[in-house]
Amino acid sequence: MTIAIVDYGMGNLHSVSKACERLGFKTVVTGDPAAILNASGVLLPGVGAFGDAMEHLRESGLDRVVREAAAAGKPLLGICLGMQLLFDSSEEHGDHQGLGILPGRVVRFEGGSLKVPHMGWNKLEYVNSDGPLFLGLEEGHVYFVHSYHVLPERQEDLLAVTDYGYPVTAVVGHGNVFGMQFHPEKSGEMGMSLLRNFLTFAEGGQQGQAG
Amino acid sequence: MLTKRIIPCLDVKDGRVVKGVNFVNLRDAGDPVELAALYDREGADELVFLDISASNEGRATMIEVVRQTAGEISIPFTVGGGISQVEDMKRILRAGADKIGINTAAIVNPDLISDGARRFGSQCIVVAVDAKFNDAWGEWEVYTHGGRKPTGIRALEWVKEAESRGAGEILLTSMDADGTKDGFDLPLTRAVSCLVGIPVIASGGAGNKEHFYDVFTEGQADAALAATIFHYKEIAVPDLKQDLKARGVEIR
Protein backbone atom coordinates (compact mmCIF):
# COMPACT_ATOMS: atom_id res chain seq x y z
CA MET A 1 0.00 0.00 0.00
CA THR A 2 1.22 3.44 -0.88
CA ILE A 3 0.66 6.94 0.45
CA ALA A 4 0.33 9.58 -2.28
CA ILE A 5 1.92 12.95 -1.62
CA VAL A 6 0.18 15.40 -3.93
CA ASP A 7 2.71 17.27 -6.08
CA TYR A 8 1.14 20.38 -7.58
CA GLY A 9 4.32 22.37 -8.06
CA MET A 10 4.36 24.16 -4.73
CA GLY A 11 7.34 23.80 -2.46
CA ASN A 12 9.57 21.04 -1.31
CA LEU A 13 8.02 17.63 -0.69
CA HIS A 14 11.29 15.89 0.09
CA SER A 15 11.05 16.30 3.89
CA VAL A 16 7.48 14.99 4.09
CA SER A 17 8.19 11.97 1.93
CA LYS A 18 11.41 11.16 3.79
CA ALA A 19 9.61 11.43 7.13
CA CYS A 20 7.02 8.86 5.97
CA GLU A 21 9.78 6.57 4.74
CA ARG A 22 11.59 6.79 8.08
CA LEU A 23 8.35 5.66 9.69
CA GLY A 24 8.32 2.64 7.39
CA PHE A 25 5.59 3.74 4.97
CA LYS A 26 5.87 3.68 1.22
CA THR A 27 5.17 7.00 -0.50
CA VAL A 28 4.90 8.33 -3.99
CA VAL A 29 5.24 12.03 -4.77
CA THR A 30 2.84 12.46 -7.65
CA GLY A 31 0.55 14.67 -9.68
CA ASP A 32 -1.05 11.70 -11.42
CA PRO A 33 -4.80 11.42 -10.69
CA ALA A 34 -4.82 7.60 -10.90
CA ALA A 35 -1.91 7.26 -8.48
CA ILE A 36 -3.67 9.56 -6.01
CA LEU A 37 -7.03 7.81 -6.31
CA ASN A 38 -5.44 4.37 -5.97
CA ALA A 39 -3.34 5.24 -2.93
CA SER A 40 -4.29 4.06 0.54
CA GLY A 41 -3.99 7.60 1.85
CA VAL A 42 -3.30 11.10 0.55
CA LEU A 43 -1.07 13.83 1.94
CA LEU A 44 -1.68 17.39 0.75
CA PRO A 45 1.32 19.48 1.78
CA GLY A 46 1.80 23.13 0.95
CA VAL A 47 3.93 26.18 1.48
CA GLY A 48 3.47 29.60 -0.05
CA ALA A 49 0.37 31.64 -0.73
CA PHE A 50 -3.19 30.26 -0.72
CA GLY A 51 -4.18 31.86 -4.05
CA ASP A 52 -1.13 30.51 -5.90
CA ALA A 53 -1.65 27.04 -4.48
CA MET A 54 -5.31 26.93 -5.55
CA GLU A 55 -4.35 28.17 -9.01
CA HIS A 56 -1.79 25.36 -9.34
CA LEU A 57 -4.33 22.81 -8.13
CA ARG A 58 -7.00 24.03 -10.55
CA GLU A 59 -4.65 24.25 -13.53
CA SER A 60 -3.56 20.66 -13.04
CA GLY A 61 -7.09 19.46 -12.32
CA LEU A 62 -5.85 18.11 -8.98
CA ASP A 63 -8.48 20.13 -7.10
CA ARG A 64 -11.13 17.74 -8.43
CA VAL A 65 -8.93 14.71 -7.75
CA VAL A 66 -8.38 15.67 -4.10
CA ARG A 67 -12.11 16.37 -3.67
CA GLU A 68 -12.91 13.02 -5.26
CA ALA A 69 -10.45 11.20 -2.98
CA ALA A 70 -12.00 12.85 0.07
CA ALA A 71 -15.54 12.07 -1.08
CA ALA A 72 -14.56 8.44 -1.71
CA GLY A 73 -13.61 8.14 1.96
CA LYS A 74 -9.87 8.00 1.37
CA PRO A 75 -7.84 9.13 4.40
CA LEU A 76 -6.62 12.64 3.55
CA LEU A 77 -4.25 14.83 5.56
CA GLY A 78 -3.63 18.49 4.72
CA ILE A 79 -0.42 19.90 6.17
CA CYS A 80 0.11 23.61 6.91
CA LEU A 81 -1.18 25.47 3.82
CA GLY A 82 -2.50 22.09 2.70
CA MET A 83 -4.86 22.08 5.68
CA GLN A 84 -6.05 25.62 4.91
CA LEU A 85 -6.79 24.60 1.31
CA LEU A 86 -9.32 22.04 2.57
CA PHE A 87 -11.64 24.86 3.66
CA ASP A 88 -14.07 27.12 1.77
CA SER A 89 -12.09 30.33 1.45
CA SER A 90 -9.12 32.41 2.54
CA GLU A 91 -8.59 36.14 2.93
CA GLU A 92 -4.86 35.87 2.20
CA HIS A 93 -4.07 38.59 -0.37
CA GLY A 94 -7.69 39.10 -1.40
CA ASP A 95 -10.47 36.59 -1.31
CA HIS A 96 -9.79 33.10 -2.61
CA GLN A 97 -11.91 30.00 -2.89
CA GLY A 98 -10.54 26.83 -1.40
CA LEU A 99 -11.35 23.18 -1.99
CA GLY A 100 -14.44 23.38 0.18
CA ILE A 101 -14.00 19.87 1.58
CA LEU A 102 -14.50 21.18 5.13
CA PRO A 103 -16.70 24.19 5.95
CA GLY A 104 -14.90 27.23 7.30
CA ARG A 105 -12.58 30.03 6.32
CA VAL A 106 -8.97 31.12 6.68
CA VAL A 107 -8.28 34.48 8.32
CA ARG A 108 -5.24 36.53 9.27
CA PHE A 109 -4.01 36.62 12.86
CA GLU A 110 -5.71 39.42 14.76
CA GLY A 111 -3.39 42.36 15.38
CA GLY A 112 -1.83 42.72 18.78
CA SER A 113 1.54 42.55 20.39
CA LEU A 114 2.32 39.04 19.14
CA LYS A 115 4.61 38.55 16.19
CA VAL A 116 3.23 37.38 12.83
CA PRO A 117 4.07 34.87 11.38
CA HIS A 118 3.40 32.61 14.32
CA MET A 119 6.71 30.77 14.03
CA GLY A 120 8.26 28.28 16.39
CA TRP A 121 7.36 25.52 18.83
CA ASN A 122 3.98 25.76 20.49
CA LYS A 123 1.95 23.32 22.55
CA LEU A 124 -1.04 21.37 21.27
CA GLU A 125 -4.13 21.39 23.47
CA TYR A 126 -6.60 18.67 22.59
CA VAL A 127 -10.22 19.69 22.15
CA ASN A 128 -11.39 16.26 21.03
CA SER A 129 -8.97 13.35 21.31
CA ASP A 130 -11.35 10.57 20.29
CA GLY A 131 -10.04 10.04 16.74
CA PRO A 132 -6.99 8.12 15.52
CA LEU A 133 -4.52 11.03 15.44
CA PHE A 134 -3.78 11.49 19.13
CA LEU A 135 -3.85 7.79 19.97
CA GLY A 136 -1.36 7.12 22.76
CA LEU A 137 0.02 10.67 22.62
CA GLU A 138 0.09 13.24 25.37
CA GLU A 139 -0.23 16.90 24.46
CA GLY A 140 3.16 18.11 23.23
CA HIS A 141 4.97 20.82 21.28
CA VAL A 142 4.94 21.05 17.50
CA TYR A 143 6.53 23.43 14.98
CA PHE A 144 4.36 26.16 13.41
CA VAL A 145 5.04 28.66 10.62
CA HIS A 146 1.96 30.59 9.46
CA SER A 147 0.39 34.04 9.22
CA TYR A 148 -3.20 32.89 8.64
CA HIS A 149 -5.30 30.39 10.53
CA VAL A 150 -8.51 28.43 10.06
CA LEU A 151 -11.89 29.17 11.61
CA PRO A 152 -13.82 25.92 11.13
CA GLU A 153 -17.57 26.35 10.84
CA ARG A 154 -18.37 23.21 12.80
CA GLN A 155 -17.07 23.13 16.34
CA GLU A 156 -16.93 19.33 16.13
CA ASP A 157 -14.24 19.50 13.42
CA LEU A 158 -11.83 21.21 15.80
CA LEU A 159 -9.54 18.55 17.31
CA ALA A 160 -6.73 20.63 18.84
CA VAL A 161 -5.76 24.26 19.34
CA THR A 162 -2.62 26.08 20.35
CA ASP A 163 -2.41 29.27 22.37
CA TYR A 164 -1.08 32.27 20.49
CA GLY A 165 -2.88 35.19 22.07
CA TYR A 166 -6.08 33.18 21.66
CA PRO A 167 -6.85 29.53 20.84
CA VAL A 168 -5.64 28.97 17.27
CA THR A 169 -6.84 26.02 15.18
CA ALA A 170 -4.01 23.47 15.12
CA VAL A 171 -5.65 20.17 14.15
CA VAL A 172 -8.97 19.54 12.40
CA GLY A 173 -10.73 16.37 11.42
CA HIS A 174 -14.01 15.12 10.05
CA GLY A 175 -14.46 11.49 9.12
CA ASN A 176 -11.57 10.53 6.85
CA VAL A 177 -10.31 14.12 6.36
CA PHE A 178 -7.69 15.67 8.65
CA GLY A 179 -5.56 18.80 8.75
CA MET A 180 -2.53 19.93 10.73
CA GLN A 181 -1.59 23.60 10.73
CA PHE A 182 1.95 22.83 11.94
CA HIS A 183 4.60 20.76 10.16
CA PRO A 184 4.55 17.22 11.61
CA GLU A 185 7.66 16.38 9.57
CA LYS A 186 9.51 19.21 11.37
CA SER A 187 8.08 18.64 14.82
CA GLY A 188 10.50 16.15 16.31
CA GLU A 189 9.19 13.03 18.00
CA MET A 190 5.71 14.47 18.61
CA GLY A 191 5.29 15.32 14.94
CA MET A 192 6.56 11.95 13.79
CA SER A 193 4.13 10.20 16.15
CA LEU A 194 1.19 12.22 14.81
CA LEU A 195 2.23 11.42 11.26
CA ARG A 196 2.61 7.74 12.15
CA ASN A 197 -0.90 7.73 13.63
CA PHE A 198 -2.37 9.18 10.45
CA LEU A 199 -0.43 6.82 8.19
CA THR A 200 -1.39 3.83 10.30
CA PHE A 201 -5.04 4.92 10.08
CA ALA A 202 -4.64 5.30 6.29
CA GLU A 203 -3.20 1.81 5.97
CA GLY A 204 -6.23 0.42 7.73
CA GLY A 205 -4.72 0.23 11.18
CA GLN A 206 -1.66 -1.76 10.20
CA GLN A 207 1.58 -0.48 11.66
CA GLY A 208 4.32 0.55 9.23
CA GLN A 209 7.64 -1.28 9.29
CA ALA A 210 10.19 0.47 11.45
CA GLY A 211 12.52 2.27 9.10
CA MET B 1 2.99 30.40 24.10
CA LEU B 2 5.97 29.92 21.84
CA THR B 3 8.94 28.28 23.47
CA LYS B 4 12.48 29.63 23.60
CA ARG B 5 14.63 27.71 21.14
CA ILE B 6 18.03 26.04 21.63
CA ILE B 7 19.98 25.93 18.38
CA PRO B 8 23.28 24.10 17.89
CA CYS B 9 25.30 25.56 15.03
CA LEU B 10 27.39 23.36 12.76
CA ASP B 11 30.18 25.07 10.86
CA VAL B 12 30.73 22.93 7.79
CA LYS B 13 33.75 23.01 5.52
CA ASP B 14 33.90 20.69 2.51
CA GLY B 15 31.30 18.43 4.06
CA ARG B 16 32.84 18.17 7.56
CA VAL B 17 31.93 19.96 10.79
CA VAL B 18 34.53 22.36 12.13
CA LYS B 19 34.46 25.12 14.70
CA GLY B 20 36.91 27.92 15.11
CA VAL B 21 37.63 29.84 18.26
CA ASN B 22 37.15 33.47 17.27
CA PHE B 23 36.82 32.22 13.69
CA VAL B 24 40.40 30.91 13.44
CA ASN B 25 42.06 27.62 14.50
CA LEU B 26 39.53 25.27 12.96
CA ARG B 27 39.05 21.90 14.63
CA ASP B 28 37.22 18.94 13.11
CA ALA B 29 34.22 17.73 15.06
CA GLY B 30 32.68 15.16 12.77
CA ASP B 31 30.11 14.26 10.19
CA PRO B 32 27.39 16.94 9.82
CA VAL B 33 24.52 14.58 9.02
CA GLU B 34 25.30 12.32 11.97
CA LEU B 35 25.74 15.25 14.32
CA ALA B 36 22.46 16.80 13.10
CA ALA B 37 20.57 13.55 13.75
CA LEU B 38 22.11 13.36 17.22
CA TYR B 39 20.99 16.89 18.08
CA ASP B 40 17.48 16.11 16.80
CA ARG B 41 17.32 13.08 19.11
CA GLU B 42 18.64 15.13 22.01
CA GLY B 43 15.85 17.67 21.65
CA ALA B 44 17.52 20.58 19.87
CA ASP B 45 14.74 22.84 18.56
CA GLU B 46 16.42 23.81 15.34
CA LEU B 47 19.82 23.61 13.66
CA VAL B 48 21.98 26.05 11.76
CA PHE B 49 24.54 24.96 9.18
CA LEU B 50 27.14 27.53 8.32
CA ASP B 51 29.00 26.62 5.14
CA ILE B 52 32.52 28.01 5.35
CA SER B 53 33.79 26.21 2.25
CA ALA B 54 35.82 28.49 0.04
CA SER B 55 35.56 26.48 -3.19
CA ASN B 56 32.77 25.62 -5.59
CA GLU B 57 33.36 21.93 -4.89
CA GLY B 58 32.86 22.62 -1.20
CA ARG B 59 29.58 24.42 -1.93
CA ALA B 60 28.35 21.57 -4.09
CA THR B 61 29.18 19.16 -1.26
CA MET B 62 27.06 21.31 1.05
CA ILE B 63 23.98 20.82 -1.13
CA GLU B 64 24.44 17.07 -0.71
CA VAL B 65 24.84 17.51 3.06
CA VAL B 66 21.57 19.51 3.11
CA ARG B 67 19.73 16.84 1.14
CA GLN B 68 20.92 14.05 3.39
CA THR B 69 20.23 16.03 6.54
CA ALA B 70 16.69 16.83 5.41
CA GLY B 71 16.07 13.12 5.04
CA GLU B 72 17.43 12.31 8.49
CA ILE B 73 16.05 14.91 10.86
CA SER B 74 12.61 16.11 11.88
CA ILE B 75 13.35 19.62 13.11
CA PRO B 76 13.77 22.78 11.04
CA PHE B 77 17.20 23.85 9.88
CA THR B 78 18.82 26.93 8.41
CA VAL B 79 21.71 27.01 5.96
CA GLY B 80 23.99 30.02 5.66
CA GLY B 81 27.35 30.91 4.21
CA GLY B 82 28.31 32.03 0.74
CA ILE B 83 24.76 32.66 -0.43
CA SER B 84 24.70 35.72 -2.65
CA GLN B 85 21.84 35.18 -5.11
CA VAL B 86 18.21 34.19 -5.09
CA GLU B 87 19.19 31.18 -7.21
CA ASP B 88 21.54 29.97 -4.43
CA MET B 89 18.62 30.24 -2.01
CA LYS B 90 16.39 28.23 -4.30
CA ARG B 91 18.95 25.42 -4.62
CA ILE B 92 19.34 25.11 -0.87
CA LEU B 93 15.62 25.28 -0.10
CA ARG B 94 14.97 22.70 -2.83
CA ALA B 95 17.53 20.41 -1.19
CA GLY B 96 15.37 20.52 1.93
CA ALA B 97 16.54 23.40 4.12
CA ASP B 98 13.80 25.40 5.84
CA LYS B 99 15.54 28.74 6.04
CA ILE B 100 18.41 30.60 4.43
CA GLY B 101 20.93 32.66 6.36
CA ILE B 102 22.50 35.64 4.59
CA ASN B 103 25.17 37.91 6.00
CA THR B 104 27.80 39.71 3.90
CA ALA B 105 25.76 39.41 0.71
CA ALA B 106 22.82 41.20 2.36
CA ILE B 107 25.05 44.15 3.25
CA VAL B 108 26.50 44.29 -0.26
CA ASN B 109 23.07 43.90 -1.85
CA PRO B 110 20.16 44.55 0.56
CA ASP B 111 17.69 43.73 -2.25
CA LEU B 112 18.63 40.11 -1.68
CA ILE B 113 16.55 40.24 1.53
CA SER B 114 13.49 41.69 -0.20
CA ASP B 115 13.82 39.46 -3.26
CA GLY B 116 14.25 36.33 -1.14
CA ALA B 117 11.33 37.24 1.11
CA ARG B 118 9.05 37.93 -1.83
CA ARG B 119 10.00 34.72 -3.59
CA PHE B 120 10.11 32.27 -0.68
CA GLY B 121 8.37 34.05 2.20
CA SER B 122 9.84 36.00 5.12
CA GLN B 123 9.89 32.90 7.30
CA CYS B 124 12.69 31.54 5.05
CA ILE B 125 14.98 34.54 5.34
CA VAL B 126 17.33 34.81 8.29
CA VAL B 127 19.60 37.84 8.25
CA ALA B 128 22.82 37.11 10.13
CA VAL B 129 24.48 40.13 11.68
CA ASP B 130 28.00 40.11 13.15
CA ALA B 131 28.28 43.09 15.48
CA LYS B 132 31.14 44.56 17.51
CA PHE B 133 31.05 47.45 19.92
CA ASN B 134 32.56 50.60 18.46
CA ASP B 135 33.93 52.70 21.34
CA ALA B 136 33.99 55.92 19.35
CA TRP B 137 30.28 55.57 18.45
CA GLY B 138 29.20 54.20 21.79
CA GLU B 139 27.20 51.54 19.90
CA TRP B 140 27.62 48.43 17.77
CA GLU B 141 29.05 48.25 14.27
CA VAL B 142 28.29 45.60 11.64
CA TYR B 143 31.20 43.44 10.44
CA THR B 144 31.23 41.26 7.34
CA HIS B 145 33.40 38.53 5.79
CA GLY B 146 33.31 36.27 8.83
CA GLY B 147 33.84 39.15 11.20
CA ARG B 148 36.95 40.53 9.57
CA LYS B 149 35.69 43.68 7.85
CA PRO B 150 34.14 46.67 9.59
CA THR B 151 31.40 48.21 7.43
CA GLY B 152 30.80 51.59 9.05
CA ILE B 153 27.14 50.54 9.41
CA ARG B 154 25.40 50.81 12.76
CA ALA B 155 24.02 47.43 13.82
CA LEU B 156 20.81 48.86 15.27
CA GLU B 157 20.03 50.66 12.02
CA TRP B 158 20.86 47.61 9.94
CA VAL B 159 18.60 45.18 11.81
CA LYS B 160 15.74 47.65 11.45
CA GLU B 161 16.33 47.87 7.72
CA ALA B 162 16.62 44.09 7.41
CA GLU B 163 13.26 43.75 9.13
CA SER B 164 11.57 46.33 6.91
CA ARG B 165 12.92 44.53 3.84
CA GLY B 166 11.24 41.32 4.91
CA ALA B 167 13.74 39.40 7.05
CA GLY B 168 11.96 36.75 9.10
CA GLU B 169 14.57 36.48 11.82
CA ILE B 170 17.82 38.07 12.96
CA LEU B 171 20.75 35.82 13.84
CA LEU B 172 22.81 38.15 15.98
CA THR B 173 26.44 37.29 16.71
CA SER B 174 28.48 39.40 19.08
CA MET B 175 32.07 39.58 17.87
CA ASP B 176 33.07 40.76 21.31
CA ALA B 177 31.59 37.73 23.06
CA ASP B 178 32.20 35.06 20.42
CA GLY B 179 34.72 32.44 21.54
CA THR B 180 35.07 33.86 25.05
CA LYS B 181 32.62 31.52 26.86
CA ASP B 182 31.95 34.45 29.19
CA GLY B 183 28.28 34.65 28.26
CA PHE B 184 26.14 36.15 25.52
CA ASP B 185 26.31 39.87 24.86
CA LEU B 186 23.24 40.85 26.87
CA PRO B 187 23.18 44.61 26.14
CA LEU B 188 23.47 44.00 22.39
CA THR B 189 20.88 41.20 22.36
CA ARG B 190 18.45 43.20 24.44
CA ALA B 191 18.89 46.32 22.31
CA VAL B 192 18.12 44.40 19.11
CA SER B 193 15.26 42.35 20.62
CA CYS B 194 13.54 45.50 21.84
CA LEU B 195 13.99 47.22 18.50
CA VAL B 196 12.65 44.66 16.03
CA GLY B 197 9.35 42.79 15.84
CA ILE B 198 10.90 39.60 14.44
CA PRO B 199 12.58 36.82 16.45
CA VAL B 200 16.20 37.32 17.49
CA ILE B 201 18.63 34.42 17.79
CA ALA B 202 21.49 35.31 20.13
CA SER B 203 24.91 33.89 19.29
CA GLY B 204 28.44 34.09 20.63
CA GLY B 205 29.83 33.63 24.11
CA ALA B 206 27.83 30.72 25.57
CA GLY B 207 29.91 28.96 28.20
CA ASN B 208 27.44 27.52 30.71
CA LYS B 209 23.73 26.97 31.35
CA GLU B 210 23.39 30.20 33.28
CA HIS B 211 24.33 32.13 30.16
CA PHE B 212 21.32 30.72 28.32
CA TYR B 213 19.00 31.64 31.15
CA ASP B 214 20.40 35.18 31.13
CA VAL B 215 20.02 35.67 27.38
CA PHE B 216 16.37 34.48 27.42
CA THR B 217 15.43 36.66 30.38
CA GLU B 218 17.61 39.74 30.57
CA GLY B 219 18.64 39.56 26.90
CA GLN B 220 15.04 38.89 25.74
CA ALA B 221 16.27 36.59 22.97
CA ASP B 222 13.81 34.24 21.27
CA ALA B 223 16.46 31.64 20.60
CA ALA B 224 20.07 30.98 21.55
CA LEU B 225 22.73 29.45 19.36
CA ALA B 226 26.02 27.82 20.28
CA ALA B 227 28.52 25.44 18.72
CA THR B 228 31.65 24.44 20.61
CA ILE B 229 30.05 23.80 23.99
CA PHE B 230 27.52 21.45 22.38
CA HIS B 231 29.95 19.69 20.04
CA TYR B 232 32.47 18.99 22.80
CA LYS B 233 29.69 17.96 25.20
CA GLU B 234 30.51 20.67 27.72
CA ILE B 235 26.76 21.19 27.89
CA ALA B 236 24.27 18.50 26.87
CA VAL B 237 21.12 19.81 25.18
CA PRO B 238 18.71 17.71 27.32
CA ASP B 239 20.36 18.93 30.56
CA LEU B 240 20.24 22.51 29.43
CA LYS B 241 16.56 22.31 28.48
CA GLN B 242 15.66 20.58 31.72
CA ASP B 243 17.49 23.24 33.69
CA LEU B 244 15.80 26.12 31.86
CA LYS B 245 12.38 24.52 32.24
CA ALA B 246 12.94 24.09 35.96
CA ARG B 247 13.70 27.78 36.18
CA GLY B 248 10.46 28.77 34.51
CA VAL B 249 11.61 29.40 30.96
CA GLU B 250 9.09 28.20 28.35
CA ILE B 251 10.88 25.26 26.72
CA ARG B 252 9.77 22.36 24.53
Interface residues (C-beta under 8 A of the other chain):
Chain A: N12 H14 S15 K18 A19 E21 R22 V47 G48 K115 P117 H118 M119 G120 W121 N122 K123 H141 Y143 V145 D163 Y164 H183 E185 K186 S187 G188 E189 G191 M192
Chain B: M1 L2 T3 R5 D40 G43 D45 R67 A70 G71 E72 S74 I75 P76 L93 R94 A95 G96 D98 G121 S122 Q123 G168 E169 G197 I198 P199 D222 R252
